[in-house]
């Protein structure tokens, strides 16, 4: 098991989707046996450039441990979620 940090930029409109998307992210991680050790909400921030027409996004940051072979599967599932504008997975 390796340590990772995952940052997801979530579509802001409407506001209720943020909580649903955060729950969906945790469900995806749970299905792949990822242990989340810390979660931080960085709040709404203006994006440097528009992503899918959105000018702002809600940033969610997670610290976790996972098997290296599951990371590709997690990234793929993040791409399938329409409410996740971008995600970044970094190994620490």
N, C-alpha and C positions, 0 to 999 in steps of 0.2 A: 504494500500500500504506500502510495506517495501522497505528498501534500500538494494541494492546489488552491488557487484563488480564482473564483468565478465572478465576473462582473457582467451584469445584464442590463441593457438599456430597454426599458419597457415603455410601450406606447401609453401616453397619458390620457387620452380621451376615450370614453368617459372615465372618471376617477375610479369607479367601482371595478374596472378591469385590472387595475394595479394589484389589488389584493388577490383577485382570481389568478392572475398571472404568477404572482409570487407563490401561491399555493401549487400551481401547475409545475413550477420549477422544482419545488421541494418534492412533488410526486415523482417527477422524472428522476431526480437524484435518488429517491428512495427505491424506485424500481431497479436501479442499477447498483444497489448496496453501497451508496456513497454516504459517508458519515459527515454531517455538517457540524462543525465545531463552533462557528460564529457566523452571525448574520448582521449586516449593517445596511441601513437605508441611507443613501447619500442624498436623497430628495430629488426634486426637479431641477434640471439644469438646461440652459440653452445649449443646443448642439452647435458645433463649429460649422457644419454644413447640414442641409436637410437630408434626412433619411426617410425614404418613402413618403415625402411630402411633409414630414413632421419637423418642426423647428425646436421643440423641446422634448425631453425624455426624462423618465424617472429611473434613477440609477440604484440598483440593488447589488450588494457585494456579499459574497459568501466565502468562507474559509472551510475547506473540507479535505478529507482523505479518500482516495479512490484507487482502484486498480488501473494501471495505465491503459489496458485494452478497452476499458469502458468509456474513456474520454471521447473517442470518435463517435460512439453511439449517442452520448449525451449531446455533443455539439450538433449532430444530425437532428435530434429531436427538437433542439432549440430552434433550428432553422425552419422546422415545420410549424412552429407556433407563430401565428400571425401577430400576436401582441408583443413579441420580443423583436425589437428593431435590430439590435446587435448584441453579441455576447463575446466575451473574451475569457479564455481559460489559460491560466499561467501556472506552471509548475514552480513550486518554491523549494 
